[in-house]
Amino acid sequence: MAKIIFSSILILIILCIDYYLWHAYKNSLLDRSFLRVLFWGLTLITVGLIFYPAINSNMTLYPPYMVVIFGFTFSIVVSKIAMILPLLVDDVFRVFRYIFNALFVQKSFSLGGQAISRLEFLKNTALALGAITLSIFSYGIIIGRFDFRKHYVSLKLKSYPKTARPLKIVQISDLHLGSFQRKDKLSQAVELINQEQADLIFFTGDLVNNHAAEAQPFVEILSKLKSNYGNYAVLGNHDYADYIGLDIRTQEGLTKWQDNFKEISLYFKQANFDLLLNENRLISIDQAELNIVGVENWGDGRFSKYGNLEKAMQNTKEGIPTLLLSHDPTHWENQVLPFSQNIDLQFAGHTHGMQFGIEIGGVKWSPSQWKYKYWAGLYQKGQQYLYVNRGIGHLGYPGRVGILPEITILEIQST
């Protein structure tokens, strides 16, 4: 019901936007019948694409073409919103011009007489802004979402043995395979990862969007990921089937939830990942020992809190590097930093960098920073670190603009 209410509100907003744009351009741009059909046809398609998933909670995999259709529909809606801004400025000018004419020219507030026309340059500005926005978001769908980028990070840990060679860890996160769709592109990402000949591979959650079944077509490809000393993973908030309306207070809902959990755990095993469910592993790599700790999802606010850090840290060895896999970066400040035992480095994901932003030179900006204090890259508090991966997949908008899919190559050595 909540999805239907939200979708209905969103549809109402979109209809208001289209009605506003229609009145702005109907006498000039939209005076041809085919343009009218195109304009309102796109509106109907948008309404259908928003409402249909809201009443079909059991939907899992979309055909690849549907992912693209969703993406371009989203891009058109964003472009329309961009177009509104100059038109609103135009309407403010028109109000002031009306008041000026009424007070000093016509000496009357009567609405009769010649209508005050829109400023053509603002109408043209709105069209240009809409076209630019549509082009940018379309580029994000066609090119950006599969433009994999490697981020190389070097980190010195006081607890890492001085005699040990540097340790290479590859981190990936947020595959969201229900949206990914393209097997060839996932194979390309796997090839890029294997080129690094990593000691360890970490996956920090959100394998799927909603259902474990979304991962099944991709398990064989993921099983080709190679590292020298093991692949480790944790679950993210989307991996628990929490967003499909299951009522786990009922036996039927609980059974479906448990079946999904067993299924996704099986897929991790088939993909050769050691799935850490509030537990840890002590491993040795040449002259270095490491605690690898993994918690189930723990997120601030409304996000699920299956993670149990105290349980995960039980019996970890003291005096050696402790590396934590925890999907949500809010876990770091809320529980990891104040924890009684030292955790040198947390690997997280979750934010995707909002899949939109700017990273050029020293400029780093994304709307994600309005919600998350730690949203992409490396952070430090004292001798403790957090690395937030930008994600390799996408959710919602099937594209990336500025914040590109990330493969992290993190090298650890002694101070």
Helices and strands as residue ranges (DSSP letters): H 2-25, H 33-54, H 64-100, I 101-105, H 120-142, G 144-146, E 149-157, E 167-172, H 177-180, H 183-194, E 200-204, G 212-218, H 219-222, E 231-234, G 237-240, H 251-270, E 274-275, E 279-285, E 288-294, H 309-312, E 322-325, H 330-331, I 332-336, E 345-348, G 352-355, E 358-360, E 363-365, G 367-370, E 377-381, E 384-388, E 406-414
